[in-house]
Amino acid sequence: MTSIVIKLSSRTLPNPDLDLRYLIPDLLKERSQETIKDDGYDYGPNDSSNLYLFLTTDNPEKAVTCITEVVERETVLDNRLADHVVVAIREGESFKVVYPESYDGTFVIE
């Protein structure tokens, strides 16, 4: 299983409704025809304004394609996702950012 993390920050979201923690994984599960599975959520241990959505998949390529399409096209609870998320895949003990392509920096859960 491959782990994927989506990071959102209540500081940048126009509507930081906590229902996002359920709606986004459910939307991704549906759109991926259950290739993507919800694996919970958590808040940053050092910054509780960060919300991390954890997902798993057996097909990372298909999952990343689906996530990218949903993020670029969807608005959830008045939040245009493309403007507010970072998506990373776990690689051993670290993460590789797969969205946005322009992301410059290290992805850590903080």
C-alpha positions as CSV (number, residue, x, y, z in Angstrom):
1,M,0.0,0.0,0.0
2,T,1.2,3.5,-0.8
3,S,0.4,6.4,1.6
4,I,-0.7,9.7,0.2
5,V,-1.1,12.9,2.3
6,I,-3.1,16.0,1.4
7,K,-2.3,19.1,3.4
8,L,-4.8,22.0,3.9
9,S,-4.3,25.0,6.1
10,S,-7.2,26.8,7.7
11,R,-5.2,30.0,7.3
12,T,-5.6,30.0,3.6
13,L,-8.9,28.4,3.0
14,P,-11.8,30.8,2.4
15,N,-14.1,28.3,4.2
16,P,-12.1,26.2,6.6
17,D,-15.1,24.0,7.5
18,L,-14.0,20.8,9.3
19,D,-16.4,18.7,7.1
20,L,-13.6,18.9,4.5
21,R,-11.9,16.1,6.4
22,Y,-14.7,13.8,5.3
23,L,-15.9,15.3,2.0
24,I,-12.5,15.3,0.2
25,P,-11.6,11.7,0.9
26,D,-15.2,10.6,0.1
27,L,-15.0,12.5,-3.2
28,L,-11.6,11.0,-4.1
29,K,-12.8,7.5,-3.2
30,E,-15.8,7.9,-5.5
31,R,-14.0,9.4,-8.4
32,S,-11.2,6.8,-8.3
33,Q,-13.7,4.0,-8.2
34,E,-12.3,3.1,-4.8
35,T,-8.7,3.0,-5.9
36,I,-8.1,5.6,-3.2
37,K,-9.1,4.8,0.4
38,D,-9.5,7.1,3.4
39,D,-6.9,6.4,6.0
40,G,-7.9,9.1,8.5
41,Y,-6.9,12.7,9.3
42,D,-4.9,14.6,11.8
43,Y,-3.9,18.1,12.7
44,G,-0.3,19.2,12.7
45,P,1.5,18.5,16.0
46,N,3.1,21.9,16.0
47,D,0.5,23.9,14.0
48,S,-3.1,23.0,14.5
49,S,-4.1,25.2,11.6
50,N,-2.8,22.4,9.3
51,L,-5.1,19.5,8.5
52,Y,-3.6,16.4,7.0
53,L,-5.8,13.9,5.1
54,F,-4.3,10.4,4.9
55,L,-5.1,8.2,2.0
56,T,-3.9,4.8,0.8
57,T,-3.8,3.1,-2.6
58,D,-2.5,0.0,-4.4
59,N,-2.2,2.0,-7.6
60,P,-0.2,5.3,-6.9
61,E,-0.1,6.4,-10.6
62,K,-3.9,6.2,-11.0
63,A,-4.4,7.7,-7.6
64,V,-2.2,10.7,-8.3
65,T,-3.9,11.3,-11.6
66,C,-7.3,11.2,-10.0
67,I,-6.3,13.5,-7.1
68,T,-4.7,16.0,-9.5
69,E,-7.9,16.0,-11.7
70,V,-10.2,16.5,-8.7
71,V,-8.0,19.1,-7.1
72,E,-7.7,21.2,-10.3
73,R,-11.4,21.0,-11.2
74,E,-13.4,20.9,-7.9
75,T,-14.6,23.4,-5.4
76,V,-15.6,21.9,-2.0
77,L,-17.5,24.0,0.5
78,D,-16.5,27.2,-1.4
79,N,-12.8,26.2,-1.4
80,R,-11.1,25.9,-4.8
81,L,-8.8,23.0,-3.9
82,A,-6.1,23.9,-6.5
83,D,-5.4,27.0,-4.6
84,H,-5.1,25.4,-1.1
85,V,-3.6,21.9,-1.1
86,V,-0.3,20.2,-1.2
87,V,-0.3,16.5,-2.1
88,A,2.6,14.2,-1.2
89,I,3.4,10.5,-1.4
90,R,5.3,8.8,1.4
91,E,8.7,7.5,0.3
92,G,10.2,5.6,3.2
93,E,10.6,8.1,6.0
94,S,10.1,11.2,3.8
95,F,7.5,12.6,1.3
96,K,7.7,13.5,-2.3
97,V,5.3,16.3,-3.3
98,V,3.3,15.5,-6.4
99,Y,1.0,18.5,-6.4
100,P,1.4,21.4,-7.1
101,E,4.3,20.8,-9.6
102,S,5.7,24.2,-8.6
103,Y,6.0,23.3,-5.0
104,D,9.5,24.3,-3.7
105,G,10.4,23.0,-0.3
106,T,10.4,20.1,2.0
107,F,7.1,18.5,2.9
108,V,6.8,17.6,6.6
109,I,3.9,17.0,8.9
110,E,4.1,19.9,11.3
